[in-house]
Amino acid sequence: MQEAAGRREEASYILEAHGAQPLAALVRLVAAERAGRETPGLRRAVAFYERAGATAYLARAERLLQASA
């Protein structure tokens, strides 16, 4: 399971490097949701969603951040 999480994180960086920030943020959010906790990339996803004004995605991320606190 940890290998899959690492691959999602790697995929998010590749997507971001190619200018696909929305997809990279989604991959990071889904990775955290599957883990059921904050993951290394979740804060990067939150930062993107804040800049984009994506309130629905922010709400999903905030639930994970609160659960991890």
N, C-alpha and C positions, 0 to 999 in steps of 0.2 A: 504494500500500500504506500509506503514511503517513497518507493521508486516512482510511482505514478504521480505523487505530489511534486517530486523533484522535476519530473518531465513537464508538468503544467507550469511550474515556475520558469523553467527554461523556455518553454513556448511563449510565455508572456513577454520575456525579454526580447525574443526574436521578433515577435509581432510589433513590439514597441520600436525596435530598431528600424523596422520597415514602415514606420509611420501609421501603424494601425493601433493607435492608443485606445480607442473604444473597445476593440477586441481584446487587447492586452489587459485592460481593466476588468473586463468580464471574465476572462480566464482566471485572474487573480481572485475575484469575488467567488466564483464557483469553486475554486480550490479550497478557499476558506470554508465555504458552506459544506463541502464534502468532508472536510476535517472536523467541522463542528466547533471551530475555534479560530482565533486570530492566527494567520500565517504570515510569513515574512513579506509577502507582496500586498497584503490587504491594505496597509496604510497608503501605498502608492495608488491603489485603486480608489480609495477614499479621496485622495488629493485630486485625482482626475475627475471624479464625479462631482466634487465641490466646484471645480473650475467650470465644468460643463452644466452645472445646475441640474444634475440628474437625481432628483429627490427620491424617486422610487428605489434606485440602486443604492443611494446613501442610506436609506432606511434599512435595507437588507444588510448592509455592511455594519451599521450601528448596532444591530441586534447581535452580531457576532462579537463586536468589540465589547459590548456590555456583558456578554456571556463569558468572555475571557478575563474580565476584570476581577 
